[in-house]
Amino acid sequence: MTKKTNSIIRIASGPSPTQKGAQNASSDGLAPVTSAMSAAADLMPFDPKELYGVLHFRLHTALEAKKRSSWVGGRCYNRFTGQSAEYIPLSGTHLVQAFSAAGIEAPDFIVPRGQYELRLDYAQKAYDALKAKIDA
């Protein structure tokens, strides 16, 4: 029997590189200020300590979701809140930074405005590498 493996990255949402230019031109001028600020925050790279903090929080949240997933009520809670026990959400910019921190070359299809989910074991690799860099 073979073990089923989940993909390293899941695409939650995001433009493809070819759609990106037209979409930005047509929607950026109409976006509400709060939405534009949120999008801008996702495009700004973090410094290593900030990325470490984000990964720490997201890994903790995913591990709590994993604990809850052992019973029906916890699985319902996870589903309603959108928390995953196997992946953490990251913007394209931050996903590329996480891959870089882990010493992995990011795939070409990742775009800064995209929203992705990174499998926990790879998020943990990035977290551990950042921890070692910050502690050094």
C-alpha positions in Angstrom: 0.0 0.0 0.0 1.4 3.4 -0.9 1.1 6.4 1.3 -0.9 9.3 -0.2 1.2 12.5 -0.2 -0.3 16.0 -0.4 1.1 18.6 -2.6 3.6 21.0 -1.1 1.7 24.1 -2.3 -2.0 24.6 -2.9 -3.2 27.7 -4.8 -5.9 29.4 -2.7 -6.4 32.2 -5.2 -4.3 34.3 -7.4 -3.8 35.6 -10.9 -1.6 33.7 -13.3 1.4 35.6 -14.5 -0.3 36.2 -17.9 -3.5 37.5 -16.3 -1.8 39.7 -13.7 -1.2 42.8 -15.7 -4.8 43.2 -17.1 -6.3 42.4 -13.7 -4.2 44.9 -11.9 -5.0 47.6 -14.4 -8.7 47.0 -14.2 -9.2 46.4 -10.5 -6.6 48.5 -8.6 -8.4 51.8 -9.2 -11.7 50.4 -7.9 -10.4 48.6 -4.8 -11.5 50.1 -1.4 -8.7 51.6 0.6 -8.7 48.8 3.2 -8.5 46.2 0.6 -5.7 48.0 -1.2 -3.8 48.4 2.1 -4.2 44.7 2.8 -3.0 43.8 -0.7 0.0 46.1 -0.3 0.9 44.5 3.0 0.9 41.1 1.3 3.3 42.4 -1.4 5.8 43.9 1.1 8.5 41.4 2.0 9.1 40.7 5.7 12.5 41.0 7.4 13.6 37.6 8.8 12.2 38.3 12.3 8.8 39.3 11.0 8.6 36.2 8.8 9.7 34.1 11.7 6.8 35.6 13.8 4.3 35.0 11.1 5.4 31.4 10.6 5.3 30.9 14.4 1.7 32.1 14.6 0.5 30.2 11.5 2.3 27.0 12.6 0.8 27.2 16.1 -2.7 27.8 14.6 -2.3 24.8 12.3 -1.1 22.6 15.1 -4.1 23.6 17.2 -6.3 22.7 14.2 -4.6 19.4 14.0 -5.4 18.7 17.6 -9.0 19.6 17.1 -9.3 17.4 14.0 -9.4 14.3 16.2 -13.0 14.8 17.0 -16.1 15.7 15.0 -16.7 19.1 16.8 -13.1 20.1 16.2 -13.3 19.2 12.5 -16.5 21.3 12.2 -14.8 24.2 13.9 -11.8 24.0 11.6 -14.1 23.9 8.5 -16.2 26.9 9.6 -13.1 29.0 10.6 -11.2 27.9 7.5 -8.2 26.6 9.5 -6.3 23.8 8.1 -4.5 21.0 10.0 -2.1 20.4 7.1 -1.3 23.8 5.5 -0.7 27.4 6.4 -1.8 30.4 4.3 0.8 32.7 2.8 0.8 35.4 0.1 3.0 34.8 -2.9 5.7 37.2 -1.6 5.9 35.5 1.7 5.8 32.0 0.2 8.9 32.9 -1.9 10.6 34.2 1.3 9.7 31.0 3.2 11.1 28.8 0.4 14.3 31.0 0.3 14.7 30.7 4.1 14.4 26.9 3.8 17.0 26.9 1.0 14.5 25.8 -1.6 14.0 27.4 -5.0 10.5 28.7 -5.4 8.4 27.6 -8.4 8.1 30.0 -11.2 4.3 30.1 -11.1 4.1 31.9 -7.8 3.0 35.5 -8.2 3.2 38.1 -5.4 -0.5 38.9 -5.4 -1.4 35.2 -5.2 -2.7 33.5 -2.1 -1.2 30.0 -1.4 -1.1 27.4 1.2 2.2 25.8 2.2 2.3 22.3 3.6 3.3 22.2 7.3 6.5 20.3 7.0 7.9 22.8 4.6 6.7 25.7 6.7 8.5 24.0 9.7 11.7 23.8 7.6 11.5 27.6 6.9 10.7 28.3 10.5 13.6 26.2 11.8 16.0 27.9 9.4 14.8 31.4 10.4 15.1 30.4 14.1 18.7 29.3 13.6 19.5 32.5 11.7 17.9 34.8 14.4 19.5 32.9 17.3 22.9 33.1 15.7 
